[in-house]
Amino acid sequence: NTVDLGAQSVELDSLDERDELDLFLDGLPKWRIEKIRHTFSGSLGYPSILKLIPILRENMPDYISPAWLKRKNLENAHFVMAKAEADGVVDTHVLNGMLKVEASAGRLGKALSLYDNFSNYGSKPNVYSDRLILQMLLKNSRVSHALAFKEKVETEGRPIDILSYGSFVEHYGKHGQL
């Protein structure tokens, strides 16, 4: 794979991750690229967009803060959910999207309530739904709740997936409990 950068072309296979980030974020100050690199290294998957936006936006207006982004994300998600309900198109995918928004915002009560009410929409939680709840509980240091939730799900006949187990490993590793 080769990337053409006008006067120069770069062989992608010969780049390490550090070079790739510098190449694709060319023009950003080095300190911001290092912040992005640090944000990516602090997560097993992709970091939250709520963490990346403030780093990437060069001239972010003062009113745009992580709290503002969360509020806006929640407003948009609730609007979409209301529209889906009105149109009668709520399914497991829509519910999981809403569940992800609530969980990402740290709204434990709302997320758990939505999870418990999937049946009101003629749907059932799936493995992804279970993982979202487990990750939310772990992120908010509710380990005993996460373990109880895991037991509940498995008692219902749905084993959790390997990514959910990975979330437990990540949590215990970050807290020096492995």
Salt bridges, closest charged atoms under 4 A:
ASP22 OD1 - ARG37 NH2 3.55
GLU34 OE2 - ARG18 NH1 3.08
GLU34 OE2 - ARG37 NH1 2.46
GLU58 OE1 - ARG32 NH1 3.70
GLU75 OE1 - LYS72 NZ 3.78
ASP87 OD2 - LYS83 NZ 3.29
GLU102 OE2 - HIS78 NE2 3.13
GLU102 OE1 - ARG107 NE 2.60
ASP116 OD1 - LYS152 NZ 3.91
ASP130 OD1 - ARG158 NH2 2.92
GLU151 OE2 - LYS150 NZ 3.64
GLU154 OE1 - LYS150 NZ 2.87
GLU156 OE1 - ARG158 NH1 3.20
ASP161 OD2 - ARG131 NH2 2.54
GLU170 OE2 - LYS174 NZ 3.53
